[in-house]
């Protein structure tokens, strides 16, 4: 478990509890025999609490890993590992169960087809449902303007309703488009309302999916700017952008403190 070591004998490298004090103010682990300082650290990293705070602050200003490395004067490979840990923490920081009014929608991510490598383009693909891009499903809570996003393998009923049942409380209002997958929502105990995009209907009173579709626009724009994301790492980058969206009304200082606490608590 990741945690800061507070003036005790636990080794930050292997977690072994027995060590001895050296003359220069450091300690040496009796397990892995590595030397370390009892200052506050995250296990597996030599960076101090203050260094972590600086890296998080610079990273939250939308800087690239290269820029974070330049500003903090730390090696790029070190920043890559630190940012990967930060993104993991963001990805795991999800809102609780939604209630009230929610919007649900599905989309695909994966970049423009023309920008794909030739060996991928040769395999061909479809547009819309059936495409070879990554399928994602999103639920947005209007009450708190927070969103949860899931990378899924398909949009089958079993896949989607397993997610909905675990994230949205029964009897909540659910607004969707006319995609057939959402038809069983009432049978699952939700107050389901539809805007039929296929017939030119996008808003009916307060019934619409414009908020979550706006989030999709934000997500895709930010991912396109990043570019070159391997499919295996989609969850990290999507998790980061979801976290930024959900904490967008907080100050930079508040965001830094939240992430530091998560890193401490592990």
C-alpha positions, 0 to 999 in steps of 0.5 A: 500500500502506498503511504507516506512514511512518518519518522518510523523505521519502515523502509520506503523501498520494500516496507520492511520494518527493521532498520538502523540509523546511520551517522549522516541522518539516514537509515539502512534497511535490514531487509533490502539493505538500501539507504533511505531518509526518514522524511515523508515519502511515497513508497517506491519514490525518492521525491519528497512531499514538497516535490510531489506537491510541486509536480502535481501543481504543475501537472494540473496546469495542463503541462506535458510531462516534458514541461513538468520535467523542465519546470521541476528540474527532475528527470523525465523518466521520474516525472513519467512515473510520478504522473502515472501514479497521479493519473491512477489516483485520479482514475480511482477517485470516483463520485458515489452513487447518483440519484435525482436526474441523470443523463446517459449516453454512449460514444467511441474514442480512438482518434481519426481513422486517417491518422491511424497506422497503415496496418490498422487502416487495412483491417477496415472499420465501420462507422457508429455502432460496430466501429473498431474504436473504443466504446465508452459509456457515460452517466452524468448527474445533473444535481452535482454536475459530475460524470462517471465514464466506463470503457466497455467492450460492447453496448449489450444490455448485460454490460450497460445495465450492470453499470447502471445498477451499480451507479444510479439509484432506483427511481431516478430520472434517466434521460437518454437518446432513442438508442434501443439499448435503453428501452429496458430502463423502466423495467429496471426501476428508473423513470426513463425519458427519451429524446429521439435524435433520429427524428430531429428531437433534441430537447423537450422541456428539461429532457435532453442529453446535451450536458453529457454530449457537451462532456464528450466534446470536452473529452474528445478535444482534450484527447485529440490534443494529447494524441498518440495514446495507446489503447491500453492506457485509455483508462488512465487518460480518460480517468484524468479528464473525468477527474478534472471535469468533476473537480473543475469548480475547485481552486488549484490549491484544493485540487492539489491537496485532494490528490496529495491526501489520496496519495497519502491514504493510498 
